[in-house]
Amino acid sequence: MIDRTLFNSDHAAFRDAFRKFCDKEIAPFHEAWEEQGYVDRAVWRKAGENGFLCMTMPEAYGGSDADKLYSVVQMEELARGGYSGIGYGLHSEIVAPYILHYGTEAQKRKYLPKLASGEMVGAIAMSEPAAGSDLQGVKTTAIKQTDGSYLLNGSKTFITNGWHADLVVVVAKTNPAAGAKGTSLMLVERGMPGFSVGKRLKKLGLKAQDTSELFFSDVSVPAANLLGGEAHENRGFICLMEQLPWERLQIAITAVASAQAAIDWTVAYVKERKVFGQPVASYQNTRYTLAELQTQVQVARVFVDKCTELLANDMLDTATASMAKYWTTDLQCKVMDECVQLFGGYGYMWEYPITRAYADARVQRIYGGTNEIMKEVISRAMGLGSK
């Protein structure tokens, strides 16, 4: 196998520390969390106490000033263990960066330390019942009032961390007549009158991840809670487009790590499981299937590692991130399907990690922009299709 050159000894030490945290604070409880439909709030506070949230935020705002590779390690370790209920990545590497990159100084000082400590859980509300991958179709509105506040109305769905969320970055139209150019990002806190959390959604997979509906009925959002203040009013769509490459690369990182975990589980299983008196691993079909899958995952990992290097140097473009997202998640689903087959009947039993990973994988081709949208983005970068 090709040695990875992304990480140094400090990253390796962090991987070991975070893996121990997972073994102690996540692994014994994850199955129960899947049954109840959300993780316990304590796992957020414990992560904050150990410095595992918002690590890449500046120390002045409660972070560790760490490079993004520490977050990559964290994503890989969560995927390795099949801990799909843990929403640290979205909280630390999607919500917090929006505030860091676009927020006012007051917003950074108010929210980032609380996100880093686990006192607050963050979510971002983009998708709506009639607007998923096409963010230009958002119907939620935040209309400016005479006192400078915004009246927020609308609903969001499929919101990760929505059940626990204390702070939600809400995508809304502040100038509906301007289409995408009239989009802004609002910082909405739990407890604001008119803001309510709907039912936890029952999903095919990711059963411990608290995915919810959110509703906004005449929510009065103070002017101070417009992300970035007046300077960023109606610039929300631009902000979203700037951050999507990193979001999509995170999905790719998880896809590759999950696929590798599936292969590892399957290799161990076929060595032990016997058919007609022989280990399943002794059959040519088993060996060749796993050899093909391992080759494809190795290719994917090299590409994703290169994309991560580009990201670290602010060189990752939208089209390349879209390539990584669509190709690795398609591969993830293929790997899961082939590995389930090698497990035979046990591959269909929920107590086996491969079964849960199979169910968890399917949404990867949907969220963050469907893979069909990824191909549209790539083709437009090639000069094909509409602008």
Disulfide bonds with the S-S distance in Angstrom:
none
